[in-house]
Amino acid sequence: MGLDLFNGQFLKNPSSKTKKIIIVNPQPDIVKYNLAKYIDLNNYKVEVVKDFETFVLNHIDNYLL
């Protein structure tokens, strides 16, 4: 139910300003499949990073203020 609550209330909220989804997972197709049950992924820029270590070492600086 936790994922349902997150997807249903946050991502589908019309006031959400979410434009990008970053999937940090070695199997992004599974994550995309599960997200697609709740939202239209075509409405978002979807980035994929293969694992958390790669995200922290190479990508996190792009998202820090």
C-alpha angles and dihedrals in degrees: 000000000000094000091045090053093048095047096040098048104029111031097035093046107115091217092056111116092201109139101159134047119197113202112201103188137108089231104048095162090067091050091048091049091052094045091048088065088069109025141025103251090200087075092063139057103242119203123188126207117182098225145354094257091056090047093052096043099042112017114027094083088066090064102042118100 
